[in-house]
Amino acid sequence: MKIAISSQGETLNSQVDPRFGRAKCFIIYDTDTGNFAVVSNDQNLNAAQGAGIQAAQNVVRQQVDLVVSGNLGPKAYATLSAAGVKTALWAEGTVADAVKLVVENKLEITNGANVQGHWM
């Protein structure tokens, strides 16, 4: 399984970013191999609008199965959902903590956005 985790930094020890569309980057973690890659989200950090949709499109291009982030707006959620990407809301620790929770099946899959658009 490939997981995209919104992150405040570029390592597994980085904090999960509670923002999806305006996260610093995404850690793409492969639970089968233990390998990970960093995908920049710089283009959306200060975007006036559309950050959630653009971030979701970037994540979908990575062919992930699941996104973990603290918050998801309605457009980001709709974009991910339309591509068949599941989502889970969590931002209480590090990227490594999030991976462990996913592997142990301890995160609940969401069925919608949890914030309005333009959340910063």
C-alpha positions in Angstrom: 0.0 0.0 0.0 1.2 3.5 -0.8 0.4 6.3 1.7 0.6 10.0 1.2 1.1 11.9 4.5 1.0 15.6 4.8 4.2 16.6 6.4 6.0 19.7 7.9 9.3 18.3 6.9 11.1 15.8 4.7 11.8 12.9 7.1 9.8 10.2 8.8 10.5 12.1 12.1 8.8 15.2 10.8 5.4 16.2 12.3 2.3 15.4 10.3 1.0 18.7 8.9 -2.6 19.4 9.9 -3.1 21.2 6.6 -3.5 19.2 3.4 -3.6 21.7 0.6 -1.0 23.9 2.2 1.2 21.3 3.7 5.0 21.8 3.2 5.3 18.5 1.4 3.9 14.9 1.3 5.8 11.8 2.3 4.9 9.0 0.0 5.5 5.8 2.0 5.3 2.3 0.6 4.3 -0.2 3.3 5.4 -3.1 1.2 9.0 -2.0 0.8 9.5 0.5 3.6 10.8 3.1 1.1 9.6 6.7 1.0 9.9 9.7 -1.2 9.2 13.4 -0.6 6.9 15.3 -2.9 7.1 19.1 -2.7 3.9 21.1 -2.3 5.7 24.5 -2.6 3.4 25.7 -5.4 0.4 25.6 -3.0 1.9 27.1 0.2 0.7 30.6 -0.7 -1.8 29.9 -3.4 -4.8 32.3 -3.3 -7.2 29.5 -4.0 -7.2 25.9 -5.4 -4.5 24.6 -3.1 -6.5 21.6 -2.0 -7.4 20.5 -5.5 -3.8 21.0 -6.8 -2.4 19.1 -3.9 -4.9 16.3 -4.3 -4.0 16.1 -8.0 -0.3 15.9 -7.1 -1.0 13.1 -4.7 -3.2 11.2 -7.1 -0.3 11.3 -9.6 1.8 9.4 -7.1 -0.7 6.5 -7.3 -1.4 6.3 -3.6 -4.1 4.3 -1.9 -4.5 6.4 1.2 -3.9 10.0 2.4 -3.3 10.9 6.0 -3.7 14.5 7.0 -5.2 16.5 9.9 -7.8 18.3 7.8 -9.3 18.0 4.3 -11.5 20.5 2.6 -14.4 19.6 0.4 -12.7 20.1 -3.0 -9.6 18.1 -1.9 -11.7 15.3 -0.5 -13.8 15.2 -3.7 -10.7 15.1 -5.9 -9.2 12.3 -3.9 -12.4 10.3 -3.6 -13.1 10.6 -7.4 -9.6 9.0 -8.0 -10.4 6.2 -5.5 -8.0 7.4 -2.9 -9.1 6.8 0.7 -8.5 9.4 3.4 -7.9 9.3 7.1 -7.7 12.3 9.5 -4.8 12.4 12.0 -2.1 14.8 12.8 -1.1 14.0 16.4 2.5 13.1 15.9 5.2 12.2 13.3 5.0 10.8 9.9 6.5 7.5 11.3 3.7 7.5 13.9 1.1 7.8 11.1 2.7 5.0 9.1 2.6 2.7 12.2 -1.1 3.5 12.8 -1.9 2.7 9.2 0.0 -0.6 9.2 -1.8 -1.5 12.5 -5.1 -0.6 10.9 -5.8 1.9 13.7 -6.9 4.9 11.6 -10.5 5.4 10.6 -11.3 6.0 6.9 -13.2 9.2 6.5 -16.3 9.7 4.4 -16.1 13.4 3.8 -14.3 16.7 4.4 -13.9 17.9 7.9 -13.3 21.7 7.2 -14.7 24.3 4.9 -12.7 25.4 1.9 -9.9 28.0 2.4 -8.8 26.7 5.8 -5.4 27.9 6.8 
